[in-house]
Amino acid sequence: MKRSLITIALLAVSVSGFAQDVNTLINQDDVTRIIKTLSADDMQGRATFTPGIEKAATFIENEYTEIGLKPLAGNTGYRQNFSMIHTSPISTLVSINNTPLSAENICIAAGKSFNWSNDNDVVVAKIDTQKSFQSAYRQYMTSGKKTLLFISPKFKSNYKRLHDYINRGSTAFSEINNPQQIVLILGTVDSVKSFEVKYESKSEQLPLFNVAGIIPGKSKPDEYVVFSGHYDHLGILKAMKGDSIANGADDDASGTTAVIALAKYHKKLDNNARTLIFVAFTAEEIGEFGSQYFATQVNPDKVVAMFNIEMIGKASKFGKNSAFITGFDRSNFGTILQQNLQGTVFKFHPDPYPEQDLFYRSDNASLAEKGVPAHTISTDQIDIDKLYHTVKDEFSTLDVSNITSTIRAIALSSRSIVSGKDTPTRVPKLEK
C-alpha cells in the first residue's frame, strides 16, 4: 500500500511539473498574437491560389525561422512546393426543351470543356424527395456518368452553396482525361424532350505549398511524429452586412496557431527522442490536396503518430477543458493521450459525431488511409456551428483561453509518444 501511495504521489508531482512547464512555455498572449494575425482581414480569407495565402505562408515561415526549425529533408526552405491543374469556367449555356436557363440556376462540375446535344449517354435525374441532399448529391457526383441533375427549389440553400463552390473551379494533380460531367439545374420540369449544353473552361498549372519544419529526434530520428493543421480557408464570399471576408479564425487559424505554438514549445524543451514535423497544409478546403501531397513525400511506415488539429476555437459539447478525437476506436492513440492527461483537468473524448464521418474529412485522412495512427483533435460543435464556412468565423467569436488550454493539453498528452515511450497501434489501411 505504501509503495502504491508513493507511486501515485510521484506521478502527481511529475504531472504537476509538466503542467508548470507547459503553462509557462505556451503563452496565451502569444497564442492571441498568432491567431489574430492569421485571421486578420489583410489575409483576405487565405483562399488557395490567392495573395492572401501567400501572405499567410510568409508569416508562418517567419515564425518557423524565429523558432529555429529545420526544413524537411530535400527542401532548402520551409515551403514544400508542388503544383496542380486548376480548371475554371469561362462560359456556360444550357437550354432545356429549347428554353435557355438563367446562369444563376445552373452550374457545371467538369474537368474540361464539352458540348452536349441530346446525347444518348446523358442520365437525366433529380433530387426532390430524398431526406439527405448530401448523400443523394454524392451518389451522382461519384457515378462517373454524364448527368443532367435537376434540384428541387426546396433545396435552394444547398444548391446555392454548391453553385458558389463549383464556380470557384476544380483542382487536380494532373489533367483529367475522362472527367465527371454533371450539370446542376435549380428547378424542375415535367419532362426533358431536348437539351443543349455548351461549357467552356480553362486549365492552368498553378503553384501550391505546404509550410513545414522539423526538430530532429535525439535518439530515434527515423521515427516521426507529425503536428498539423491547414492554413487555407475560403477567401472572399458574398457579402453579409457589408462583410465579405471569410476569415477562417476557427477553421483553421486555430489549428495552425496550435502547430506554431507546439513547435515553439518543443524547440524550447529540446528533448524529443523522435523527429517532430510541424506542417501547415494548403488546399484543405478544396480537397485536402496539401496533405495528399505530403503523404507522398514521407514514408508512412516511419510516421508513428499524427496530431491533426482542426477547429479548437470554442468549447466542445463536453464543456471547457475538453476536446474530441476522430477515429478514436481505430487505434489506441486516444487512450495514450487520455493516460498522459491523468491528473489534469483536461479530458479527451471519442468523436461524438460519428454520422459526420469526420475521420476522413480532414487532413489526417491522407496518412490514416496508409495505416498511420493519424487522428484529428477538435472542439467544434459541428452539428450546431452556424459560423462554419461563413464570414462570421472571426477572431471576436473565439475563446482564446479554450484554444490555449487545448494546445497545452495536446503538448502534455503527446509527451510519451514524443519521447519514444509509447507507439500507437496502426490504423487499418483504407481499401479503395
C-alpha positions as CSV (number, residue, x, y, z in Angstrom):
1,M,0.0,0.0,0.0
2,K,2.8,2.4,0.9
3,R,4.6,1.7,-2.4
4,S,1.4,2.4,-4.3
5,L,0.8,5.6,-2.5
6,I,4.4,6.7,-3.2
7,T,4.0,5.8,-6.9
8,I,0.8,7.9,-7.1
9,A,2.4,10.8,-5.3
10,L,5.4,10.7,-7.7
11,L,3.0,10.6,-10.6
12,A,1.1,13.6,-9.3
13,V,4.4,15.5,-8.9
14,S,5.5,14.5,-12.4
15,V,2.3,15.7,-14.0
16,S,2.4,18.9,-12.0
17,G,5.9,19.6,-13.2
18,F,5.0,19.0,-16.8
19,A,1.9,21.2,-16.4
20,Q,4.0,24.0,-14.9
21,D,6.3,23.8,-17.9
22,V,3.5,23.8,-20.4
23,N,1.7,26.7,-18.8
24,T,4.9,28.8,-18.9
25,L,6.1,27.8,-22.4
26,I,2.7,28.0,-24.1
27,N,1.7,31.6,-23.5
28,Q,-1.9,32.8,-24.1
29,D,-0.7,36.3,-25.2
30,D,1.4,34.6,-27.9
31,V,-1.5,32.4,-29.0
32,T,-3.6,35.5,-29.3
33,R,-1.0,37.3,-31.4
34,I,-0.7,34.4,-33.9
35,I,-4.3,33.7,-34.4
36,K,-5.2,37.4,-34.7
37,T,-2.6,37.7,-37.4
38,L,-3.7,34.7,-39.4
39,S,-7.4,35.6,-39.3
40,A,-7.0,39.4,-39.9
41,D,-8.8,41.0,-42.8
42,D,-5.5,41.6,-44.7
43,M,-5.1,37.9,-45.1
44,Q,-8.3,38.1,-47.3
45,G,-9.5,34.7,-46.1
46,R,-6.4,32.8,-47.1
47,A,-8.0,31.2,-50.2
48,T,-5.9,28.8,-52.3
49,F,-4.1,30.5,-55.3
50,T,-4.6,34.0,-53.9
51,P,-2.2,36.7,-52.5
52,G,-3.8,36.1,-49.1
53,I,-2.5,32.6,-48.8
54,E,0.9,33.8,-49.9
55,K,0.9,36.3,-47.1
56,A,-0.2,33.7,-44.5
57,A,2.6,31.3,-45.7
58,T,5.2,34.1,-45.3
59,F,4.0,34.7,-41.8
60,I,4.3,31.0,-40.8
61,E,7.7,30.8,-42.4
62,N,8.9,33.8,-40.3
63,E,7.5,32.1,-37.2
64,Y,9.4,28.9,-38.0
65,T,12.6,30.9,-38.6
66,E,12.3,32.6,-35.3
67,I,11.7,29.3,-33.5
68,G,14.7,27.7,-35.2
69,L,13.1,24.8,-37.0
70,K,14.9,23.0,-39.8
71,P,13.4,22.4,-43.3
72,L,12.2,19.0,-44.4
73,A,14.9,16.8,-46.0
74,G,15.4,17.9,-49.6
75,N,13.9,21.3,-49.1
76,T,16.0,24.5,-49.0
77,G,13.3,26.4,-47.1
78,Y,10.1,25.7,-45.2
79,R,7.9,25.6,-48.3
80,Q,7.1,22.1,-49.6
81,N,6.3,23.2,-53.2
82,F,4.2,21.4,-55.7
83,S,1.7,22.4,-58.5
84,M,-1.7,21.4,-59.6
85,I,-4.0,21.8,-62.6
86,H,-6.8,24.3,-61.8
87,T,-9.8,24.4,-64.1
88,S,-12.3,27.2,-64.0
89,P,-15.4,28.0,-66.1
90,I,-15.3,30.7,-68.8
91,S,-18.8,30.4,-70.2
92,T,-21.9,28.2,-69.7
93,L,-25.0,27.9,-71.8
94,V,-27.8,25.5,-71.0
95,S,-31.2,25.1,-72.7
96,I,-33.9,22.6,-71.8
97,N,-36.8,22.0,-74.3
98,N,-35.4,24.9,-76.4
99,T,-35.6,27.3,-73.4
100,P,-32.3,28.9,-72.2
101,L,-31.8,28.8,-68.5
102,S,-30.7,31.7,-66.2
103,A,-27.0,31.5,-65.3
104,E,-27.8,31.7,-61.6
105,N,-29.8,28.5,-61.9
106,I,-27.1,26.4,-63.5
107,C,-23.6,25.3,-62.6
108,I,-21.4,22.6,-64.1
109,A,-18.8,20.4,-62.5
110,A,-16.4,19.1,-65.1
111,G,-12.7,18.8,-65.8
112,K,-12.7,20.0,-69.4
113,S,-14.9,21.9,-71.9
114,F,-17.6,19.9,-73.5
115,N,-20.8,20.2,-75.6
116,W,-24.0,18.1,-75.3
117,S,-26.8,18.0,-77.9
118,N,-29.4,15.4,-76.8
119,D,-26.6,12.9,-76.1
120,N,-27.9,9.4,-75.6
121,D,-25.5,8.6,-72.8
122,V,-26.6,11.5,-70.5
123,V,-28.5,10.5,-67.4
124,V,-31.4,12.8,-66.5
125,A,-32.0,12.7,-62.8
126,K,-33.5,14.8,-60.0
127,I,-33.1,15.4,-56.3
128,D,-36.6,16.0,-54.9
129,T,-37.8,13.8,-52.1
130,Q,-34.6,12.4,-50.6
131,K,-34.1,13.0,-46.9
132,S,-30.4,13.7,-47.3
133,F,-29.4,16.1,-50.0
134,Q,-25.7,15.4,-49.4
135,S,-25.9,11.7,-49.8
136,A,-28.0,12.0,-53.0
137,Y,-25.7,14.5,-54.5
138,R,-22.6,12.5,-53.7
139,Q,-24.2,9.4,-55.4
140,Y,-24.5,11.3,-58.6
141,M,-21.1,13.0,-58.3
142,T,-19.3,9.7,-57.9
143,S,-21.3,7.8,-60.6
144,G,-18.8,8.5,-63.3
145,K,-21.8,9.2,-65.7
146,K,-22.7,12.3,-67.6
147,T,-25.6,13.6,-65.7
148,L,-28.3,16.3,-66.1
149,L,-29.4,16.8,-62.5
150,F,-32.4,18.8,-61.5
151,I,-32.6,20.1,-57.9
152,S,-35.9,20.9,-56.3
153,P,-36.2,24.5,-55.2
154,K,-36.8,23.2,-51.7
155,F,-33.0,22.5,-51.7
156,K,-32.2,26.0,-52.8
157,S,-29.8,26.8,-50.0
158,N,-27.9,23.5,-50.7
159,Y,-27.8,24.4,-54.4
160,K,-26.5,27.9,-53.7
161,R,-23.6,26.6,-51.7
162,L,-22.7,24.2,-54.5
163,H,-23.1,26.9,-57.1
164,D,-20.6,29.2,-55.2
165,Y,-18.2,26.3,-54.6
166,I,-18.2,24.8,-58.1
167,N,-17.8,28.1,-59.8
168,R,-14.5,28.6,-58.0
169,G,-13.2,25.8,-60.3
170,S,-11.8,22.4,-59.8
171,T,-8.3,21.2,-58.9
172,A,-6.4,18.0,-59.7
173,F,-2.8,16.8,-59.6
174,S,-2.9,16.1,-63.3
175,E,-5.2,16.9,-66.2
176,I,-8.2,14.5,-66.2
177,N,-8.8,12.6,-69.4
178,N,-12.3,11.4,-68.6
179,P,-13.8,14.0,-66.3
180,Q,-17.0,13.7,-64.5
181,Q,-19.6,15.9,-66.3
182,I,-22.5,16.9,-64.2
183,V,-24.9,19.8,-65.0
184,L,-26.8,21.0,-61.9
185,I,-30.1,22.9,-62.5
186,L,-32.1,24.5,-59.8
187,G,-35.7,23.8,-60.8
188,T,-37.9,21.0,-62.2
189,V,-39.6,20.2,-65.5
190,D,-42.3,17.7,-66.3
191,S,-40.2,16.0,-69.0
192,V,-37.0,16.7,-70.8
193,K,-37.6,16.4,-74.5
194,S,-34.4,18.1,-75.6
195,F,-31.3,19.7,-74.1
196,E,-28.3,21.6,-75.2
197,V,-25.2,22.3,-73.1
198,K,-22.1,24.3,-74.1
199,Y,-19.4,24.5,-71.4
200,E,-16.1,26.2,-71.9
201,S,-13.3,26.2,-69.3
202,K,-9.7,27.0,-69.0
203,S,-7.0,25.0,-67.3
204,E,-3.7,26.2,-65.9
205,Q,-0.9,24.9,-63.8
206,L,-0.6,26.8,-60.5
207,P,1.8,26.6,-57.5
208,L,0.8,25.4,-54.0
209,F,2.9,25.0,-50.9
210,N,2.7,23.4,-47.5
211,V,4.8,25.1,-44.9
212,A,6.8,22.5,-42.9
213,G,9.7,22.4,-40.4
214,I,11.2,19.8,-38.2
215,I,13.0,19.3,-34.9
216,P,15.3,16.2,-35.5
217,G,14.9,13.4,-33.0
218,K,17.7,12.9,-30.4
219,S,17.7,9.1,-30.2
220,K,15.0,7.9,-32.8
221,P,15.5,10.3,-35.7
222,D,13.9,7.9,-38.2
223,E,10.6,7.8,-36.3
224,Y,8.3,10.8,-37.0
225,V,5.6,12.5,-35.1
226,V,3.5,15.0,-37.1
227,F,1.7,18.0,-35.8
228,S,-0.5,19.6,-38.4
229,G,-3.3,22.0,-39.3
230,H,-4.4,23.7,-42.5
231,Y,-3.8,27.3,-43.1
232,D,-6.0,27.9,-46.1
233,H,-9.6,29.0,-46.0
234,L,-12.4,30.2,-48.3
235,G,-11.3,33.7,-49.2
236,I,-13.9,36.2,-50.3
237,L,-17.6,35.3,-50.2
238,K,-20.8,37.0,-50.9
239,A,-21.1,40.0,-48.6
240,M,-23.2,39.7,-45.4
241,K,-24.0,43.0,-43.8
242,G,-21.0,44.6,-45.6
243,D,-18.5,41.9,-44.7
244,S,-17.3,39.6,-47.5
245,I,-14.0,38.2,-46.0
246,A,-14.3,34.6,-44.7
247,N,-11.5,35.0,-42.1
248,G,-11.4,31.3,-41.0
249,A,-10.4,32.1,-37.5
250,D,-11.6,28.8,-36.1
251,D,-11.3,27.0,-39.4
252,D,-8.4,26.6,-39.2
253,A,-6.3,29.5,-38.0
254,S,-6.9,28.0,-34.6
255,G,-5.2,24.7,-35.6
256,T,-2.4,26.4,-37.4
257,T,-1.8,28.5,-34.3
258,A,-1.6,25.3,-32.3
259,V,1.1,23.9,-34.7
260,I,3.2,27.0,-34.3
261,A,2.8,27.1,-30.5
262,L,3.7,23.4,-30.2
263,A,6.8,23.9,-32.4
264,K,7.9,26.7,-30.1
265,Y,7.2,24.6,-27.0
266,H,9.1,21.5,-28.2
267,K,12.0,23.6,-29.5
268,K,12.4,25.1,-26.1
269,L,12.3,21.7,-24.3
270,D,14.7,20.3,-26.9
271,N,14.3,16.7,-25.5
272,N,12.3,14.9,-28.2
273,A,13.5,11.4,-29.0
274,R,11.6,11.2,-32.2
275,T,11.7,13.6,-35.1
276,L,8.9,16.1,-34.9
277,I,7.4,17.5,-38.1
278,F,5.2,20.7,-37.9
279,V,3.3,21.3,-41.1
280,A,0.7,23.8,-42.1
281,F,-1.3,22.3,-45.0
282,T,-2.6,24.2,-48.0
283,A,-5.7,23.4,-50.1
284,E,-7.6,21.5,-47.5
285,E,-10.8,23.4,-48.3
286,I,-10.7,22.3,-52.0
287,G,-9.9,18.7,-51.5
288,E,-7.1,18.1,-48.9
289,F,-4.5,18.4,-51.6
290,G,-1.7,19.7,-49.4
291,S,-1.9,16.7,-47.1
292,Q,-2.3,14.3,-50.0
293,Y,1.0,15.6,-51.5
294,F,2.7,15.5,-48.1
295,A,1.7,11.8,-47.8
296,T,3.6,11.1,-51.0
297,Q,6.7,12.7,-49.6
298,V,7.1,11.0,-46.3
299,N,7.4,7.2,-45.6
300,P,4.2,6.3,-43.8
301,D,5.9,3.4,-42.1
302,K,8.2,5.9,-40.3
303,V,5.3,8.1,-39.1
304,V,4.3,6.7,-35.6
305,A,1.5,9.3,-35.0
306,M,-0.1,12.4,-36.5
307,F,-1.8,15.0,-34.4
308,N,-4.0,16.9,-36.8
309,I,-5.6,20.0,-35.2
310,E,-8.8,21.3,-36.7
311,M,-11.1,24.0,-35.2
312,I,-10.3,24.3,-31.5
313,G,-11.7,27.8,-31.1
314,K,-14.6,27.2,-28.8
315,A,-15.7,24.9,-26.0
316,S,-16.7,21.4,-27.1
317,K,-20.1,19.8,-26.4
318,F,-18.4,18.3,-23.3
319,G,-17.7,21.8,-21.9
320,K,-14.5,23.6,-21.3
321,N,-11.2,21.8,-20.9
322,S,-12.3,19.1,-23.3
323,A,-11.8,18.0,-26.9
324,F,-12.6,15.0,-29.0
325,I,-10.5,12.7,-31.2
326,T,-11.8,11.4,-34.5
327,G,-11.4,7.7,-35.3
328,F,-10.9,7.0,-31.6
329,D,-11.6,3.3,-31.9
330,R,-9.3,2.8,-34.9
331,S,-6.1,2.8,-32.8
332,N,-5.0,3.3,-29.2
333,F,-3.8,6.8,-29.9
334,G,-6.7,8.3,-27.9
335,T,-6.2,6.0,-25.0
336,I,-2.5,7.0,-24.8
337,L,-3.5,10.7,-24.8
338,Q,-6.0,10.1,-22.1
339,Q,-3.5,8.3,-19.9
340,N,-1.0,11.2,-20.3
341,L,-3.6,13.7,-19.1
342,Q,-4.5,11.8,-15.9
343,G,-4.1,14.2,-13.0
344,T,-5.1,17.3,-15.1
345,V,-8.5,18.9,-15.6
346,F,-8.5,18.4,-19.4
347,K,-10.3,15.4,-20.9
348,F,-10.2,13.9,-24.4
349,H,-13.3,12.1,-25.6
350,P,-14.2,9.9,-28.6
351,D,-15.7,11.8,-31.6
352,P,-19.4,12.4,-30.6
353,Y,-20.4,13.0,-34.3
354,P,-19.9,9.6,-36.0
355,E,-22.6,10.4,-38.6
356,Q,-20.4,13.2,-39.9
357,D,-17.6,10.8,-40.9
358,L,-15.1,13.4,-39.6
359,F,-12.2,10.9,-39.6
360,Y,-11.9,11.0,-43.4
361,R,-12.9,14.7,-43.7
362,S,-9.7,16.4,-42.6
363,D,-6.0,16.3,-43.4
364,N,-5.4,13.3,-41.2
365,A,-7.1,11.1,-43.8
366,S,-4.2,11.1,-46.3
367,L,-1.9,9.3,-43.8
368,A,-4.6,7.4,-42.0
369,E,-5.6,5.6,-45.2
370,K,-2.0,4.3,-45.4
371,G,-2.1,2.8,-41.9
372,V,-0.7,5.7,-39.8
373,P,-2.4,6.4,-36.5
374,A,-3.4,9.8,-37.7
375,H,-6.2,11.5,-35.9
376,T,-7.8,14.9,-35.7
377,I,-8.3,16.8,-32.5
378,S,-11.2,19.3,-32.4
379,T,-13.7,21.0,-30.1
380,D,-16.1,22.2,-32.8
381,Q,-19.8,21.5,-32.2
382,I,-20.2,20.9,-35.9
383,D,-23.9,19.9,-35.7
384,I,-24.9,23.4,-34.5
385,D,-22.0,25.6,-35.6
386,K,-23.7,28.4,-37.5
387,L,-20.4,30.3,-38.1
388,Y,-18.8,27.4,-40.0
389,H,-17.8,28.4,-43.5
390,T,-19.3,31.9,-43.2
391,V,-17.9,35.4,-43.0
392,K,-18.7,35.4,-39.3
393,D,-15.9,33.0,-38.4
394,E,-13.8,35.8,-36.9
395,F,-11.4,36.2,-34.1
396,S,-14.0,38.0,-32.0
397,T,-16.0,34.8,-31.8
398,L,-13.2,32.7,-30.4
399,D,-12.4,31.7,-26.8
400,V,-8.7,32.1,-26.7
401,S,-8.4,30.6,-23.2
402,N,-10.0,27.5,-24.6
403,I,-7.6,27.4,-27.5
404,T,-4.6,27.8,-25.2
405,S,-5.8,25.1,-22.8
406,T,-6.3,22.7,-25.7
407,I,-2.8,23.4,-27.1
408,R,-1.4,22.8,-23.7
409,A,-3.3,19.5,-23.4
410,I,-2.0,18.3,-26.8
411,A,1.5,19.1,-25.6
412,L,1.0,17.1,-22.3
413,S,-0.9,14.3,-23.9
414,S,1.7,13.7,-26.7
415,R,4.8,13.6,-24.4
416,S,5.1,9.8,-24.2
417,I,4.8,9.5,-28.0
418,V,7.3,12.3,-28.5
419,S,9.7,10.7,-26.0
420,G,9.5,7.3,-27.8
421,K,8.0,5.6,-24.8
422,D,4.6,4.9,-26.4
423,T,3.9,3.9,-30.0
424,P,0.2,3.9,-31.0
425,T,-1.2,0.9,-32.8
426,R,-1.6,1.2,-36.6
427,V,-4.9,2.2,-38.2
428,P,-6.4,-0.4,-40.7
429,K,-5.4,0.7,-44.2
430,L,-8.2,2.0,-46.3
431,E,-9.1,-0.4,-49.1
432,K,-10.0,1.5,-52.3
